[in-house]
């Protein structure tokens, strides 16, 4: 029996609301005392002062040295007049010094606001202004921002040993991370100390995090995955290995670092991990591999699971506004083979609801919007009161507030959550609603594809009638990739309107500093798909396939383009797609030869 059919047969559609709500909580419980990040760190440092806390190749700091380093940063900030609750922007590359600075900002009672030195000056300037920061800790010179810029070294020189560091409460903000906004201006998410220490407490026992572990700091501090990497490691007594930008961009160098440093806990976005999978990795011996930041297609993990049977692989769905992680799903071989979209059940203290447009729970198996309540919900958006009230409504089921994620999902009978992509990742092309993640998943099931991306482009700007799907593929292994074969593979599973118009092969997908796909860096398509009917077929069948995809209808060799639904705008789109397929023609050619057969004859005679 088809597993999906069997599952549908087990799903009830009449569960009371109380039972639906109860399913959205963790099956395990933990005892976590609210505390600040700094108090949790000080306790670890007092217990293991001589253990190495962080290393970046050039610098290695014990817990005692890191604490002293952070105290100097804190006292330097206090000398500058930074008061408890003030925002301090930190604009530094990944390094041991960065970790000491972030801890020092917290020890000053301030709130760290990370941004990446590679960001455009305008974005950094917006962050400084929006956060109201008076101090920016950076190695950049001449940064045109309305604040005092200080290098970490100069800041520590200002430290007055007589000044006490500031005490804060677990409910006070710890950091503000800026995420992309729909208006084009990033918005700051304010997260308190207690959320972070609860996250560590909720996972420490289940994953047996301990002082013997070695973690990597792979991600930019401007990406909230770094919150988990830094504090998950340090607050459980582990050793944090900083991955330089150079090492993060070279899968071979990164692989060698994992082996050399005996890394045991590795955190990755799926896009970044695809690069590591593309090189030999048998010698890597991590015991925990944790995914976050992007949707995961578990089928790509089958080679890893074969090569590393002792490694526990966990997929964690999470959101910046709910403190990095929300759910946990251990990936078994069975789940990987089934291409499961389950992201598991909530972490202890987090709650998940799948609600309809009226805010009522949907029945099991039905699709709705994912809302998150509980211990990880942020305080809101900085200086965005209206947006905060919209995205952080009251939790009518358990009290407090919850976060409206904008993600689609459905709850299964065992309480696990299937993540179905972003609401805004659904696009509509000529009347058909399309989920880009579904197309990507089909492409990645091709044995020759190790990673893929799908984007929508318009031949005429802002004209949805000219929209087309462009796919980008990374070959598995060192061989070449037959795009015609990939096109046939996609055409066997996807309707014509969901089949990518172009397939472009890349050595690797471009990534942002956060390790996510950088859509803006994808090149212009280099080749069109020939379509399932064109392998060995003639020009007429190729034209039929392109028209069918554009018009979302079956097209015969004698069908008139303008009779079966084509218009002038779609004609522009057809011209663009045909050129991408290597078929050059003018609009007048289409007007004079409006059927696939007559057009093919005309083009063949020129």
Secondary structure as GFF3:
##gff-version 3
##sequence-region A 1 606
A	DSSP	alpha_helix	3	10	.	.	.	ID=ss1
A	DSSP	alpha_helix	17	23	.	.	.	ID=ss2
A	DSSP	alpha_helix	37	47	.	.	.	ID=ss3
A	DSSP	beta_strand	52	55	.	.	.	ID=ss4
A	DSSP	beta_strand	60	62	.	.	.	ID=ss5
A	DSSP	alpha_helix	63	79	.	.	.	ID=ss6
A	DSSP	beta_strand	87	91	.	.	.	ID=ss7
A	DSSP	alpha_helix	96	107	.	.	.	ID=ss8
A	DSSP	beta_strand	111	115	.	.	.	ID=ss9
A	DSSP	alpha_helix	121	131	.	.	.	ID=ss10
A	DSSP	beta_strand	135	138	.	.	.	ID=ss11
A	DSSP	beta_strand	148	150	.	.	.	ID=ss12
A	DSSP	alpha_helix	152	157	.	.	.	ID=ss13
A	DSSP	beta_strand	173	179	.	.	.	ID=ss14
A	DSSP	beta_strand	187	192	.	.	.	ID=ss15
A	DSSP	alpha_helix	193	207	.	.	.	ID=ss16
A	DSSP	beta_strand	214	217	.	.	.	ID=ss17
A	DSSP	alpha_helix	225	234	.	.	.	ID=ss18
A	DSSP	beta_strand	239	242	.	.	.	ID=ss19
A	DSSP	alpha_helix	245	249	.	.	.	ID=ss20
A	DSSP	alpha_helix	251	260	.	.	.	ID=ss21
A	DSSP	beta_strand	265	268	.	.	.	ID=ss22
A	DSSP	alpha_helix	270	277	.	.	.	ID=ss23
A	DSSP	beta_strand	288	291	.	.	.	ID=ss24
A	DSSP	three_ten_helix	298	301	.	.	.	ID=ss25
A	DSSP	alpha_helix	302	307	.	.	.	ID=ss26
A	DSSP	beta_strand	312	315	.	.	.	ID=ss27
A	DSSP	three_ten_helix	320	322	.	.	.	ID=ss28
A	DSSP	beta_strand	327	330	.	.	.	ID=ss29
A	DSSP	alpha_helix	333	337	.	.	.	ID=ss30
A	DSSP	beta_strand	342	346	.	.	.	ID=ss31
A	DSSP	beta_strand	350	355	.	.	.	ID=ss32
A	DSSP	beta_strand	368	374	.	.	.	ID=ss33
A	DSSP	beta_strand	380	381	.	.	.	ID=ss34
A	DSSP	alpha_helix	385	391	.	.	.	ID=ss35
A	DSSP	beta_strand	402	411	.	.	.	ID=ss36
A	DSSP	beta_strand	417	422	.	.	.	ID=ss37
A	DSSP	three_ten_helix	423	425	.	.	.	ID=ss38
A	DSSP	beta_strand	426	429	.	.	.	ID=ss39
A	DSSP	beta_strand	432	435	.	.	.	ID=ss40
A	DSSP	alpha_helix	436	444	.	.	.	ID=ss41
A	DSSP	beta_strand	449	458	.	.	.	ID=ss42
A	DSSP	three_ten_helix	464	466	.	.	.	ID=ss43
A	DSSP	beta_strand	467	475	.	.	.	ID=ss44
A	DSSP	alpha_helix	483	493	.	.	.	ID=ss45
A	DSSP	three_ten_helix	496	498	.	.	.	ID=ss46
A	DSSP	beta_strand	502	506	.	.	.	ID=ss47
A	DSSP	three_ten_helix	519	521	.	.	.	ID=ss48
A	DSSP	alpha_helix	539	551	.	.	.	ID=ss49
A	DSSP	alpha_helix	568	580	.	.	.	ID=ss50
A	DSSP	alpha_helix	587	592	.	.	.	ID=ss51
A	DSSP	alpha_helix	596	604	.	.	.	ID=ss52
###
